[in-house]
Every structure is written in structure tokens, then in C-alpha cells.
């Protein structure tokens, strides 16, 4: 839930960021202090294939404390746990330690077709039950979001695409 995806002028703006944010807002009370926000940040010096990636996106080569990498104000104020990674997948040892006590990882946020997808696959490979909350996610565009959800749903029962209403047992 970073500014780089929320800002309409950003090259990485997610057009439905506000809808994903509304979904995340609804999820927060259900998970309390178990919530972990993750941030994609640029490495100090890109290595391997990441060099070509940052040649395509040079604006993103900014330090971890740069404004674009910050959580939006709405989420920054209440974010008790924030993990940074220089990779799309956020299934890091730190996130694994936070999630393994539950045996389930509930994912929401942006971008469905990048960080959510990459994190879900790695967590499932590690043996976690993964729930992706479709209406609390947003993609680079609607088509990419839908395609990513379709791919994720192919991994049942390791990964299950769900909705806020199903997860929260709320008829709304």
C-alpha cells in the first residue's frame, strides 16, 4: 500500500488502488497486530536481471526512505510491522516467521499481477495455506488483475482466491 502505486502520476499507479485500499481497511480490524505491511524498495545496486529492469524503470532507483516507497498516510500511521524487500516476492524469512504461527497467509494489496502473485507462489511452495482477497487487491490494470487471479486460482488448494465477504463472513 505504497505511494508509488497510489499516486496517479506514478508510472506504477494502480488504477484501482483506492478500491484495494478500501478492502485492506476492512481487513485490518480482523487481523489486528498480526498485520504486516510489505514494501517493495529498490536495491542499492541492482544485480543480474534486475539491472535491465531498472534500466526500464530508472525513476525507481531511489533509497528505501524515498517518498515513493512510503506507505500511504492512511496505512503508515497504524503500521506496526513493515517489512522491506528488493524483490517482487515478499515471502522473506521475516514474513515466514510472522506467518508460520497461523499456518495461513492472507494477502491483499497491490499489485495483484506482481508482488501479490510472487508472494503467494513462494508462500505456497513453503507449505503455507494462502488466501488472496481479490477485492482487496488491485493490478496494473483490470485485465492483469483478473488474469493474475485466474492463475492463482489454478493452485488450489494451496492458494485460494477469496473475497472480503467470504473471508469476513460478511454478507455485504
SULMORA-V906346 format. One record per backbone hydrogen bond with DSSP energy under -1.0 kcal/mol. NH is the residue of the N-H (numbers start at 1). CO is the residue of the C=O. If there is no record, write none. Layout:
BEGIN
nh:co
NH:CO
NH:CO
END
This chain:
BEGIN
nh:co
3:70
4:68
5:2
6:2
7:3
10:7
13:10
14:5
17:14
20:16
21:17
22:18
23:19
24:20
25:21
26:22
27:23
28:24
30:27
31:28
32:28
34:31
35:32
37:81
39:83
41:85
50:47
51:48
53:49
54:50
55:51
56:52
57:53
60:57
61:58
62:60
66:63
69:66
70:67
72:1
75:72
76:72
77:73
80:78
83:37
85:39
92:90
96:92
97:93
98:94
99:95
100:96
102:99
103:99
105:129
107:131
109:136
112:138
114:111
116:111
117:112
118:114
119:115
120:116
121:117
122:118
123:119
124:120
125:121
126:122
127:124
128:123
129:103
130:158
131:105
132:160
133:107
134:132
134:162
136:133
137:134
138:109
145:141
146:142
147:143
148:144
149:145
150:146
151:147
152:148
153:149
154:151
155:152
156:153
158:155
160:130
162:132
167:163
168:164
170:165
END
